[in-house]
Amino acid sequence: MPLIRIKSLPFSQQEVPIPQVLNSLSRAVSAATDIDPHHIMLTWDYIPAGHYVHGGKAVHQQPINTHPILIDLIAPNFNTEQQIASILELIASTLIEQVPVAKNNIFINFTPAYSDGVYDSGQVVEWDE
């Protein structure tokens, strides 16, 4: 753990190599947190064209400055506020290097995961805080 789920509209004009972006983000999170890549999970889903309204407007492709890329970060609750803030900044900074979107057009929500509230590797996971 952590789990990072990303959603965006499809990109226009240039092809974004999503597998490469996810691998790069996984490596960056692993290096910054000393979490083995085996424990880092990432997904990227496209929102169907016209199914995302922001500012009262539906669009068909991912704009640079509107319709923020939506990211959910789920990580253990034993992380400090500073650690979570650092991971949030790292996610945003890593993405803007590889994806045609402005840094102020990324929305990330952190959800804490609790001991005995996660099932992984065939068992309920328990950790000491």
MMTF fields as JSON, N, C-alpha, C and O atoms, coordinates in Angstrom:
{
  "mmtfVersion": "1.0.0",
  "mmtfProducer": "UNKNOWN",
  "numBonds": 515,
  "numAtoms": 516,
  "numGroups": 129,
  "numChains": 1,
  "numModels": 1,
  "chainsPerModel": [1],
  "groupsPerChain": [129],
  "chainIdList": ["A"],
  "bondAtomList": [4, 2, 8, 6, 12, 10, 16, 14, 20, 18, 24, 22, 28, 26, 32, 30, 36, 34, 40, 38, 44, 42, 48, 46, 52, 50, 56, 54, 60, 58, 64, 62, 68, 66, 72, 70, 76, 74, 80, 78, 84, 82, 88, 86, 92, 90, 96, 94, 100, 98, 104, 102, 108, 106, 112, 110, 116, 114, 120, 118, 124, 122, 128, 126, 132, 130, 136, 134, 140, 138, 144, 142, 148, 146, 152, 150, 156, 154, 160, 158, 164, 162, 168, 166, 172, 170, 176, 174, 180, 178, 184, 182, 188, 186, 192, 190, 196, 194, 200, 198, 204, 202, 208, 206, 212, 210, 216, 214, 220, 218, 224, 222, 228, 226, 232, 230, 236, 234, 240, 238, 244, 242, 248, 246, 252, 250, 256, 254, 260, 258, 264, 262, 268, 266, 272, 270, 276, 274, 280, 278, 284, 282, 288, 286, 292, 290, 296, 294, 300, 298, 304, 302, 308, 306, 312, 310, 316, 314, 320, 318, 324, 322, 328, 326, 332, 330, 336, 334, 340, 338, 344, 342, 348, 346, 352, 350, 356, 354, 360, 358, 364, 362, 368, 366, 372, 370, 376, 374, 380, 378, 384, 382, 388, 386, 392, 390, 396, 394, 400, 398, 404, 402, 408, 406, 412, 410, 416, 414, 420, 418, 424, 422, 428, 426, 432, 430, 436, 434, 440, 438, 444, 442, 448, 446, 452, 450, 456, 454, 460, 458, 464, 462, 468, 466, 472, 470, 476, 474, 480, 478, 484, 482, 488, 486, 492, 490, 496, 494, 500, 498, 504, 502, 508, 506, 512, 510],
  "bondOrderList": [1, 1, 1, 1, 1, 1, 1, 1, 1, 1, 1, 1, 1, 1, 1, 1, 1, 1, 1, 1, 1, 1, 1, 1, 1, 1, 1, 1, 1, 1, 1, 1, 1, 1, 1, 1, 1, 1, 1, 1, 1, 1, 1, 1, 1, 1, 1, 1, 1, 1, 1, 1, 1, 1, 1, 1, 1, 1, 1, 1, 1, 1, 1, 1, 1, 1, 1, 1, 1, 1, 1, 1, 1, 1, 1, 1, 1, 1, 1, 1, 1, 1, 1, 1, 1, 1, 1, 1, 1, 1, 1, 1, 1, 1, 1, 1, 1, 1, 1, 1, 1, 1, 1, 1, 1, 1, 1, 1, 1, 1, 1, 1, 1, 1, 1, 1, 1, 1, 1, 1, 1, 1, 1, 1, 1, 1, 1, 1],
  "groupList": [{"groupName": "MET", "atomNameList": ["N", "CA", "C", "O"], "elementList": ["N", "C", "C", "O"], "formalChargeList": [0, 0, 0, 0], "bondAtomList": [1, 0, 2, 1, 3, 2], "bondOrderList": [1, 1, 2], "singleLetterCode": "M", "chemCompType": "L-PEPTIDE LINKING"}, {"groupName": "PRO", "atomNameList": ["N", "CA", "C", "O"], "elementList": ["N", "C", "C", "O"], "formalChargeList": [0, 0, 0, 0], "bondAtomList": [1, 0, 2, 1, 3, 2], "bondOrderList": [1, 1, 2], "singleLetterCode": "P", "chemCompType": "L-PEPTIDE LINKING"}, {"groupName": "LEU", "atomNameList": ["N", "CA", "C", "O"], "elementList": ["N", "C", "C", "O"], "formalChargeList": [0, 0, 0, 0], "bondAtomList": [1, 0, 2, 1, 3, 2], "bondOrderList": [1, 1, 2], "singleLetterCode": "L", "chemCompType": "L-PEPTIDE LINKING"}, {"groupName": "ILE", "atomNameList": ["N", "CA", "C", "O"], "elementList": ["N", "C", "C", "O"], "formalChargeList": [0, 0, 0, 0], "bondAtomList": [1, 0, 2, 1, 3, 2], "bondOrderList": [1, 1, 2], "singleLetterCode": "I", "chemCompType": "L-PEPTIDE LINKING"}, {"groupName": "ARG", "atomNameList": ["N", "CA", "C", "O"], "elementList": ["N", "C", "C", "O"], "formalChargeList": [0, 0, 0, 0], "bondAtomList": [1, 0, 2, 1, 3, 2], "bondOrderList": [1, 1, 2], "singleLetterCode": "R", "chemCompType": "L-PEPTIDE LINKING"}, {"groupName": "LYS", "atomNameList": ["N", "CA", "C", "O"], "elementList": ["N", "C", "C", "O"], "formalChargeList": [0, 0, 0, 0], "bondAtomList": [1, 0, 2, 1, 3, 2], "bondOrderList": [1, 1, 2], "singleLetterCode": "K", "chemCompType": "L-PEPTIDE LINKING"}, {"groupName": "SER", "atomNameList": ["N", "CA", "C", "O"], "elementList": ["N", "C", "C", "O"], "formalChargeList": [0, 0, 0, 0], "bondAtomList": [1, 0, 2, 1, 3, 2], "bondOrderList": [1, 1, 2], "singleLetterCode": "S", "chemCompType": "L-PEPTIDE LINKING"}, {"groupName": "PHE", "atomNameList": ["N", "CA", "C", "O"], "elementList": ["N", "C", "C", "O"], "formalChargeList": [0, 0, 0, 0], "bondAtomList": [1, 0, 2, 1, 3, 2], "bondOrderList": [1, 1, 2], "singleLetterCode": "F", "chemCompType": "L-PEPTIDE LINKING"}, {"groupName": "GLN", "atomNameList": ["N", "CA", "C", "O"], "elementList": ["N", "C", "C", "O"], "formalChargeList": [0, 0, 0, 0], "bondAtomList": [1, 0, 2, 1, 3, 2], "bondOrderList": [1, 1, 2], "singleLetterCode": "Q", "chemCompType": "L-PEPTIDE LINKING"}, {"groupName": "GLU", "atomNameList": ["N", "CA", "C", "O"], "elementList": ["N", "C", "C", "O"], "formalChargeList": [0, 0, 0, 0], "bondAtomList": [1, 0, 2, 1, 3, 2], "bondOrderList": [1, 1, 2], "singleLetterCode": "E", "chemCompType": "L-PEPTIDE LINKING"}, {"groupName": "VAL", "atomNameList": ["N", "CA", "C", "O"], "elementList": ["N", "C", "C", "O"], "formalChargeList": [0, 0, 0, 0], "bondAtomList": [1, 0, 2, 1, 3, 2], "bondOrderList": [1, 1, 2], "singleLetterCode": "V", "chemCompType": "L-PEPTIDE LINKING"}, {"groupName": "ASN", "atomNameList": ["N", "CA", "C", "O"], "elementList": ["N", "C", "C", "O"], "formalChargeList": [0, 0, 0, 0], "bondAtomList": [1, 0, 2, 1, 3, 2], "bondOrderList": [1, 1, 2], "singleLetterCode": "N", "chemCompType": "L-PEPTIDE LINKING"}, {"groupName": "ALA", "atomNameList": ["N", "CA", "C", "O"], "elementList": ["N", "C", "C", "O"], "formalChargeList": [0, 0, 0, 0], "bondAtomList": [1, 0, 2, 1, 3, 2], "bondOrderList": [1, 1, 2], "singleLetterCode": "A", "chemCompType": "L-PEPTIDE LINKING"}, {"groupName": "THR", "atomNameList": ["N", "CA", "C", "O"], "elementList": ["N", "C", "C", "O"], "formalChargeList": [0, 0, 0, 0], "bondAtomList": [1, 0, 2, 1, 3, 2], "bondOrderList": [1, 1, 2], "singleLetterCode": "T", "chemCompType": "L-PEPTIDE LINKING"}, {"groupName": "ASP", "atomNameList": ["N", "CA", "C", "O"], "elementList": ["N", "C", "C", "O"], "formalChargeList": [0, 0, 0, 0], "bondAtomList": [1, 0, 2, 1, 3, 2], "bondOrderList": [1, 1, 2], "singleLetterCode": "D", "chemCompType": "L-PEPTIDE LINKING"}, {"groupName": "HIS", "atomNameList": ["N", "CA", "C", "O"], "elementList": ["N", "C", "C", "O"], "formalChargeList": [0, 0, 0, 0], "bondAtomList": [1, 0, 2, 1, 3, 2], "bondOrderList": [1, 1, 2], "singleLetterCode": "H", "chemCompType": "L-PEPTIDE LINKING"}, {"groupName": "TRP", "atomNameList": ["N", "CA", "C", "O"], "elementList": ["N", "C", "C", "O"], "formalChargeList": [0, 0, 0, 0], "bondAtomList": [1, 0, 2, 1, 3, 2], "bondOrderList": [1, 1, 2], "singleLetterCode": "W", "chemCompType": "L-PEPTIDE LINKING"}, {"groupName": "TYR", "atomNameList": ["N", "CA", "C", "O"], "elementList": ["N", "C", "C", "O"], "formalChargeList": [0, 0, 0, 0], "bondAtomList": [1, 0, 2, 1, 3, 2], "bondOrderList": [1, 1, 2], "singleLetterCode": "Y", "chemCompType": "L-PEPTIDE LINKING"}, {"groupName": "GLY", "atomNameList": ["N", "CA", "C", "O"], "elementList": ["N", "C", "C", "O"], "formalChargeList": [0, 0, 0, 0], "bondAtomList": [1, 0, 2, 1, 3, 2], "bondOrderList": [1, 1, 2], "singleLetterCode": "G", "chemCompType": "PEPTIDE LINKING"}],
  "groupTypeList": [0, 1, 2, 3, 4, 3, 5, 6, 2, 1, 7, 6, 8, 8, 9, 10, 1, 3, 1, 8, 10, 2, 11, 6, 2, 6, 4, 12, 10, 6, 12, 12, 13, 14, 3, 14, 1, 15, 15, 3, 0, 2, 13, 16, 14, 17, 3, 1, 12, 18, 15, 17, 10, 15, 18, 18, 5, 12, 10, 15, 8, 8, 1, 3, 11, 13, 15, 1, 3, 2, 3, 14, 2, 3, 12, 1, 11, 7, 11, 13, 9, 8, 8, 3, 12, 6, 3, 2, 9, 2, 3, 12, 6, 13, 2, 3, 9, 8, 10, 1, 10, 12, 5, 11, 11, 3, 7, 3, 11, 7, 13, 1, 12, 17, 6, 14, 18, 10, 17, 14, 6, 18, 8, 10, 10, 9, 16, 14, 9],
  "groupIdList": [1, 2, 3, 4, 5, 6, 7, 8, 9, 10, 11, 12, 13, 14, 15, 16, 17, 18, 19, 20, 21, 22, 23, 24, 25, 26, 27, 28, 29, 30, 31, 32, 33, 34, 35, 36, 37, 38, 39, 40, 41, 42, 43, 44, 45, 46, 47, 48, 49, 50, 51, 52, 53, 54, 55, 56, 57, 58, 59, 60, 61, 62, 63, 64, 65, 66, 67, 68, 69, 70, 71, 72, 73, 74, 75, 76, 77, 78, 79, 80, 81, 82, 83, 84, 85, 86, 87, 88, 89, 90, 91, 92, 93, 94, 95, 96, 97, 98, 99, 100, 101, 102, 103, 104, 105, 106, 107, 108, 109, 110, 111, 112, 113, 114, 115, 116, 117, 118, 119, 120, 121, 122, 123, 124, 125, 126, 127, 128, 129],
  "secStructList": [7, 7, 3, 3, 3, 3, 3, 3, 7, 7, 7, 7, 1, 1, 7, 7, 7, 2, 2, 2, 2, 2, 2, 2, 2, 2, 2, 2, 2, 2, 2, 2, 2, 6, 7, 7, 4, 4, 4, 7, 3, 3, 3, 3, 3, 3, 7, 7, 6, 6, 7, 7, 3, 3, 6, 6, 3, 3, 7, 1, 1, 7, 7, 1, 1, 1, 1, 7, 3, 3, 3, 3, 3, 3, 3, 3, 6, 6, 1, 7, 2, 2, 2, 2, 2, 2, 2, 2, 2, 2, 2, 2, 2, 2, 2, 2, 6, 6, 1, 1, 1, 7, 4, 4, 4, 3, 3, 3, 3, 3, 3, 3, 3, 7, 6, 6, 1, 3, 3, 3, 6, 6, 3, 3, 3, 7, 7, 7, 7],
  "xCoordList": [0.866, 0.0, 0.911, 1.87, 0.742, -0.456, -1.107, -0.519, -2.345, -3.103, -3.364, -3.878, -3.008, -3.224, -4.115, -3.739, -5.315, -6.269, -6.427, -6.768, -6.171, -6.202, -7.318, -7.51, -8.058, -9.092, -8.919, -8.65, -9.082, -9.035, -9.891, -10.313, -10.127, -10.713, -9.615, -8.435, -9.977, -8.941, -8.151, -8.694, -6.895, -6.047, -6.208, -6.45, -6.068, -6.17, -4.786, -3.849, -4.644, -3.45, -2.27, -1.726, -1.853, -0.692, -1.054, -1.856, -0.467, -0.684, 0.102, 1.302, -0.555, 0.106, 0.349, -0.6, 1.608, 1.931, 1.614, 2.498, 0.358, -0.106, 0.725, 1.096, 1.041, 1.867, 3.21, 3.665, 3.841, 5.115, 4.925, 5.744, 3.842, 3.556, 3.341, 3.883, 2.557, 2.301, 3.568, 3.795, 4.394, 5.667, 6.575, 7.215, 6.633, 7.453, 6.943, 7.732, 5.641, 5.05, 5.299, 5.592, 5.186, 5.457, 6.9, 7.155, 7.832, 9.248, 9.497, 10.246, 8.868, 9.061, 8.526, 9.182, 7.342, 6.761, 7.619, 7.866, 8.06, 8.898, 10.192, 10.584, 10.841, 12.104, 11.909, 12.739, 10.819, 10.593, 10.125, 10.319, 9.514, 8.919, 9.606, 9.284, 10.552, 11.195, 10.195, 10.397, 9.113, 8.136, 8.519, 8.74, 8.599, 8.917, 7.871, 6.676, 8.295, 7.332, 6.244, 5.149, 6.551, 5.574, 4.323, 3.246, 4.46, 3.355, 2.656, 1.725, 3.078, 2.488, 1.6, 2.045, 0.333, -0.633, -1.135, -1.454, -1.203, -1.681, -2.627, -2.416, -3.666, -4.567, -4.835, -4.722, -5.196, -5.603, -6.815, -6.753, -7.905, -9.133, -9.506, -9.337, -10.022, -10.527, -12.008, -12.774, -12.396, -13.799, -14.343, -13.725, -15.477, -16.021, -16.243, -16.638, -15.987, -16.181, -17.588, -18.571, -17.665, -18.949, -19.5, -20.564, -18.795, -19.282, -18.623, -18.685, -18.003, -17.328, -17.666, -17.305, -18.363, -18.73, -17.932, -17.886, -17.306, -16.574, -16.861, -16.754, -17.22, -17.556, -18.786, -18.941, -19.656, -20.882, -20.71, -21.631, -19.537, -19.263, -18.762, -17.847, -19.367, -18.89, -17.964, -18.237, -16.873, -15.932, -15.629, -15.972, -14.98, -14.729, -13.278, -12.984, -12.372, -10.959, -10.396, -10.954, -9.301, -8.691, -8.071, -7.09, -8.636, -8.018, -6.795, -6.625, -5.97, -4.783, -5.156, -4.569, -6.143, -6.419, -7.803, -8.099, -8.647, -9.956, -10.191, -9.409, -11.256, -11.574, -10.366, -9.73, -10.059, -8.86, -8.778, -9.786, -7.548, -7.301, -7.637, -7.204, -8.405, -8.896, -8.082, -7.959, -7.535, -6.663, -7.093, -7.312, -7.206, -7.448, -6.187, -5.672, -5.702, -4.563, -5.085, -5.635, -4.913, -5.278, -3.971, -3.214, -3.725, -2.477, -2.747, -3.716, -1.884, -2.091, -2.184, -1.527, -3.002, -3.237, -2.064, -2.098, -1.035, 0.108, 1.051, 1.986, 0.826, 1.637, 1.327, 0.177, 2.354, 2.155, 1.559, 1.572, 1.034, 0.505, 1.59, 1.312, 2.807, 3.91, 4.227, 4.476, 4.22, 4.469, 3.394, 3.705, 2.137, 1.051, 1.186, 1.05, 1.45, 1.621, 2.755, 2.641, 3.842, 4.969, 4.585, 4.985, 3.817, 3.378, 2.43, 2.515, 1.525, 0.606, 1.383, 1.098, 2.36, 3.194, 3.977, 4.098, 4.504, 5.27, 4.404, 4.845, 3.193, 2.284, 2.037, 2.169, 1.679, 1.396, 2.629, 2.531, 3.767, 4.997, 5.412, 5.846, 5.28, 5.654, 4.727, 5.176, 3.431, 2.481, 2.692, 2.643, 2.926, 3.042, 4.281, 4.351, 5.252, 6.434, 6.122, 6.854, 5.033, 4.786, 3.427, 3.196, 2.534, 1.16, 0.843, 1.208, 0.178, -0.129, -1.272, -2.412, -0.935, -1.906, -1.152, -0.015, -1.789, -1.172, -1.209, -2.119, -0.21, -0.149, -1.382, -1.839, -1.919, -3.105, -4.384, -5.485, -4.238, -5.38, -5.344, -5.784, -4.809, -4.758, -5.454, -5.158, -6.374, -7.087, -6.77, -7.026, -6.209, -5.848, -6.54, -6.482, -7.182, -7.852, -7.152, -6.927, -6.812, -6.203, -7.268, -8.055, -7.289, -8.163, -7.281, -6.535, -7.361, -6.543, -7.105, -8.319, -6.208, -6.563, -6.167, -5.129, -6.997, -6.78, -6.37, -6.75, -5.587, -5.219, -6.491, -7.469, -6.477, -7.624, -8.73, -9.822, -8.462, -9.453, -9.019, -9.649, -7.947, -7.415, -7.222, -6.686, -7.651, -7.416, -6.397, -6.634, -5.26, -4.194, -3.387, -3.201, -2.918, -2.075, -2.716, -2.039, -4.039, -4.731, -5.107, -5.483, -5.006, -5.342, -5.704, -5.394, -6.368, -6.622, -5.302, -4.638, -4.929, -3.629, -3.763, -4.7, -2.798, -2.762, -1.403, -0.382, -1.383, -0.109, -0.152, -1.21, 1.041, 1.19, 1.451, 2.212, 0.83, 1.038, 2.167, 2.479],
  "yCoordList": [-1.147, 0.0, 1.207, 1.18, 2.184, 2.922, 2.484, 1.78, 2.942, 2.776, 4.164, 5.035, 4.366, 5.652, 5.387, 4.657, 5.997, 5.84, 7.183, 8.189, 7.181, 8.407, 8.307, 7.267, 9.409, 9.498, 10.799, 11.849, 10.705, 11.897, 11.643, 10.52, 12.699, 12.552, 12.052, 12.173, 11.493, 11.108, 12.349, 13.452, 12.152, 13.258, 13.472, 12.534, 14.722, 15.062, 15.084, 14.526, 15.671, 15.944, 15.005, 14.553, 14.691, 13.806, 12.575, 12.639, 11.49, 10.232, 10.263, 10.537, 9.988, 9.936, 8.465, 7.684, 8.079, 6.677, 6.339, 6.355, 6.038, 5.825, 4.769, 5.016, 3.602, 2.639, 3.229, 2.952, 4.033, 4.652, 5.683, 5.78, 6.445, 7.442, 6.749, 7.183, 5.68, 4.953, 4.321, 4.353, 3.748, 3.17, 4.234, 4.005, 5.387, 6.484, 6.965, 7.221, 7.084, 7.511, 6.47, 6.828, 5.203, 4.137, 4.205, 4.097, 4.384, 4.49, 5.705, 5.621, 6.835, 8.063, 7.901, 8.302, 7.318, 7.101, 6.114, 6.319, 5.066, 4.073, 4.715, 4.495, 5.498, 6.126, 7.127, 7.215, 7.876, 8.916, 8.364, 9.004, 7.189, 6.654, 5.408, 4.943, 4.855, 3.583, 2.437, 1.483, 2.535, 1.456, 0.61, 1.139, -0.684, -1.599, -1.448, -1.415, -1.358, -1.218, -2.292, -2.074, -3.45, -4.524, -4.097, -4.657, -3.121, -2.678, -1.426, -0.933, -0.909, 0.309, -0.079, -0.75, 0.351, 0.022, 1.316, 2.276, 1.333, 2.501, 2.082, 1.063, 2.87, 2.655, 3.997, 5.055, 3.927, 5.132, 4.76, 3.876, 5.433, 5.216, 6.485, 7.597, 6.289, 7.433, 7.614, 6.651, 8.848, 9.216, 9.332, 9.991, 8.708, 8.81, 10.27, 11.101, 10.562, 11.913, 12.405, 11.69, 13.627, 14.223, 13.837, 14.32, 12.968, 12.495, 13.208, 12.718, 14.337, 15.077, 16.551, 17.159, 17.113, 18.528, 19.267, 18.859, 20.351, 21.23, 22.654, 22.98, 23.49, 24.868, 24.949, 25.897, 23.954, 23.95, 23.522, 23.664, 22.997, 22.634, 21.197, 20.795, 20.435, 19.085, 19.183, 19.913, 18.442, 18.423, 16.977, 16.045, 16.81, 15.464, 15.016, 13.822, 15.976, 15.631, 16.391, 17.405, 15.904, 16.487, 17.856, 17.939, 18.925, 20.24, 20.387, 19.631, 21.35, 21.616, 22.342, 22.084, 23.259, 24.134, 23.999, 24.714, 23.125, 22.914, 21.416, 20.612, 21.052, 19.643, 18.909, 18.099, 19.209, 18.635, 17.117, 16.41, 16.649, 15.215, 14.858, 15.538, 13.795, 13.407, 12.226, 11.198, 12.384, 11.35, 11.034, 11.928, 9.754, 9.281, 8.579, 7.679, 9.001, 8.358, 7.684, 8.341, 6.388, 5.639, 5.106, 4.401, 5.458, 5.05, 4.847, 5.381, 4.069, 3.798, 5.067, 6.069, 4.998, 6.153, 6.477, 7.494, 5.649, 5.955, 6.98, 7.431, 7.353, 8.396, 9.743, 10.028, 10.561, 11.889, 12.821, 12.523, 13.957, 14.945, 15.391, 15.583, 15.554, 15.971, 14.901, 15.226, 13.637, 12.563, 12.536, 12.383, 12.682, 12.688, 13.896, 13.763, 15.067, 16.266, 16.075, 16.492, 15.447, 15.198, 14.26, 14.472, 13.23, 12.293, 12.99, 12.778, 13.825, 14.559, 15.454, 15.477, 16.185, 17.052, 16.232, 16.622, 15.1, 14.238, 13.731, 13.725, 13.312, 12.825, 13.934, 13.712, 15.119, 16.232, 16.603, 16.769, 16.73, 17.124, 16.084, 16.433, 14.82, 13.752, 13.74, 13.559, 13.932, 13.91, 15.06, 14.852, 16.271, 17.405, 17.326, 17.989, 16.523, 16.321, 15.475, 15.526, 14.686, 13.7, 13.815, 13.185, 14.61, 14.694, 16.155, 17.037, 16.425, 17.815, 18.385, 18.492, 18.743, 19.352, 20.284, 20.005, 21.389, 22.333, 21.772, 21.026, 22.14, 21.642, 22.068, 21.339, 23.253, 23.705, 23.052, 23.417, 22.09, 21.364, 19.886, 18.998, 19.668, 18.318, 18.378, 19.247, 17.455, 17.366, 16.014, 14.976, 16.023, 14.776, 14.731, 15.682, 13.624, 13.395, 12.244, 11.182, 12.465, 11.421, 10.772, 11.457, 9.443, 8.675, 7.748, 6.939, 7.863, 6.981, 5.564, 5.363, 4.595, 3.187, 2.814, 3.246, 2.016, 1.691, 0.236, -0.635, -0.006, -1.365, -2.178, -1.699, -3.39, -4.289, -3.839, -4.406, -2.825, -2.337, -2.542, -2.022, -3.296, -3.558, -5.054, -5.712, -5.588, -6.986, -6.984, -6.39, -7.65, -7.674, -8.953, -9.42, -9.506, -10.703, -11.86, -12.602, -12.002, -13.134, -13.025, -14.018, -11.809, -11.661, -10.223, -9.289, -10.072, -8.744, -8.235, -8.931, -7.024, -6.471, -5.681, -4.906, -5.908, -5.237, -4.575, -5.173, -3.356, -2.701, -1.963, -1.603, -1.758, -0.986, 0.452, 0.726, 1.355, 2.783, 3.352, 4.535],
  "zCoordList": [0.0, 0.0, 0.0, 0.772, -0.715, -1.073, -2.395, -3.216, -2.544, -3.774, -4.329, -3.629, -5.591, -6.261, -7.465, -8.383, -7.45, -8.55, -9.25, -8.628, -10.557, -11.344, -12.366, -12.995, -12.525, -13.553, -14.309, -13.727, -15.625, -16.468, -17.702, -17.976, -18.419, -19.747, -20.679, -20.352, -21.835, -22.804, -23.242, -23.314, -23.526, -23.968, -25.467, -26.226, -25.87, -27.291, -27.918, -27.348, -28.994, -29.791, -29.617, -30.625, -28.444, -28.303, -27.488, -26.556, -27.846, -27.14, -25.831, -25.835, -24.733, -23.437, -23.114, -23.042, -22.92, -22.624, -21.164, -20.307, -20.899, -19.53, -18.79, -17.642, -19.382, -18.642, -18.196, -17.086, -19.041, -18.67, -17.556, -16.642, -17.642, -16.609, -15.264, -14.248, -15.255, -14.009, -13.453, -12.243, -14.315, -13.858, -13.261, -12.234, -13.895, -13.395, -12.038, -11.128, -11.91, -10.643, -9.555, -8.414, -9.892, -8.932, -8.436, -7.236, -9.353, -8.977, -8.085, -7.112, -8.418, -7.642, -6.221, -5.259, -6.088, -4.761, -3.964, -2.776, -4.61, -3.938, -3.422, -2.276, -4.265, -3.874, -2.74, -1.835, -2.788, -1.788, -0.444, 0.59, -0.452, 0.777, 1.303, 2.396, 0.543, 0.886, 0.972, 1.724, 0.198, 0.105, -1.098, -2.187, -0.909, -2.001, -3.108, -2.815, -4.376, -5.485, -5.487, -6.006, -4.905, -4.823, -4.053, -4.259, -3.181, -2.335, -2.866, -2.229, -4.005, -4.563, -5.74, -6.671, -5.689, -6.744, -7.372, -6.671, -8.705, -9.42, -10.528, -11.185, -10.73, -11.856, -12.525, -11.906, -13.813, -14.553, -15.38, -16.235, -15.121, -15.872, -16.612, -16.112, -17.827, -18.581, -18.31, -18.302, -18.089, -17.952, -19.377, -20.213, -19.668, -21.032, -21.439, -20.622, -22.698, -23.237, -22.914, -23.108, -22.424, -22.096, -20.738, -20.352, -19.991, -18.693, -17.518, -16.39, -17.758, -16.698, -16.89, -17.897, -15.907, -15.944, -14.886, -13.725, -15.298, -14.385, -14.824, -16.006, -13.884, -14.241, -15.133, -15.903, -15.027, -15.813, -17.255, -18.06, -17.592, -18.986, -19.088, -18.37, -19.981, -20.292, -21.497, -22.45, -21.442, -22.562, -22.933, -22.205, -24.081, -24.595, -24.445, -24.504, -24.252, -24.098, -22.907, -22.487, -22.371, -21.182, -21.485, -22.225, -20.92, -21.087, -20.175, -19.219, -20.481, -19.67, -18.381, -17.33, -18.458, -17.325, -16.694, -15.735, -17.187, -16.558, -16.432, -16.941, -15.762, -15.565, -14.981, -15.655, -13.708, -13.093, -13.224, -13.207, -13.355, -13.239, -11.793, -10.862, -11.613, -10.289, -9.766, -10.432, -8.577, -8.014, -6.588, -5.771, -6.316, -4.958, -4.479, -5.141, -3.329, -2.675, -1.416, -0.532, -1.344, -0.15, 0.437, -0.23, 1.698, 2.354, 3.839, 4.378, 4.502, 5.924, 6.77, 6.492, 7.788, 8.648, 9.565, 10.257, 9.589, 10.448, 9.828, 10.489, 8.581, 7.949, 8.605, 8.938, 8.786, 9.364, 8.315, 7.12, 8.782, 7.846, 6.867, 5.683, 7.344, 6.478, 5.439, 4.278, 5.836, 4.873, 3.791, 2.61, 4.187, 3.213, 2.29, 1.074, 2.853, 2.027, 1.02, -0.133, 1.452, 0.543, -0.589, -1.734, -0.281, -1.322, -2.297, -3.506, -1.77, -2.647, -3.613, -4.81, -3.089, -3.943, -4.96, -6.121, -4.521, -5.418, -6.568, -7.717, -6.271, -7.312, -8.337, -9.54, -7.859, -8.773, -9.601, -10.816, -8.96, -9.67, -10.705, -11.802, -10.358, -11.294, -12.495, -13.627, -12.257, -13.371, -14.345, -15.557, -13.842, -14.764, -15.646, -16.681, -15.243, -16.086, -17.306, -18.294, -17.255, -18.299, -18.983, -20.014, -18.419, -18.91, -19.221, -18.445, -20.328, -20.685, -19.839, -20.291, -18.611, -17.701, -16.757, -16.378, -16.382, -15.454, -14.036, -13.675, -13.239, -11.866, -11.069, -10.189, -11.381, -10.658, -11.189, -10.778, -12.099, -12.654, -12.241, -12.971, -11.057, -10.485, -9.126, -8.306, -8.896, -7.625, -7.013, -7.624, -5.798, -5.131, -3.77, -2.991, -3.511, -2.235, -1.513, -2.094, -0.248, 0.571, 1.432, 2.086, 1.429, 2.305, 3.139, 2.587, 4.463, 5.294, 5.32, 5.347, 5.313, 5.5, 6.921, 7.422, 7.559, 8.962, 9.141, 8.359, 10.186, 10.558, 10.732, 11.307, 10.242, 10.234, 9.29, 9.304, 8.468, 7.509, 6.07, 5.149, 5.871, 4.532, 4.376, 5.268, 3.261, 2.911, 1.781, 0.729, 1.994, 0.996, 1.183, 2.307, 0.091, 0.112, 0.871, 1.581, 0.709, 1.281, 2.745, 3.368, 3.305, 4.717, 5.059, 4.319, 6.203, 6.735, 7.301, 8.07, 6.919, 7.295, 8.597, 8.793, 9.466, 10.759, 10.904, 10.567, 11.396, 11.634, 12.967, 13.482, 13.495, 14.731, 14.342, 13.414, 15.042, 14.731, 15.516, 15.38]
}
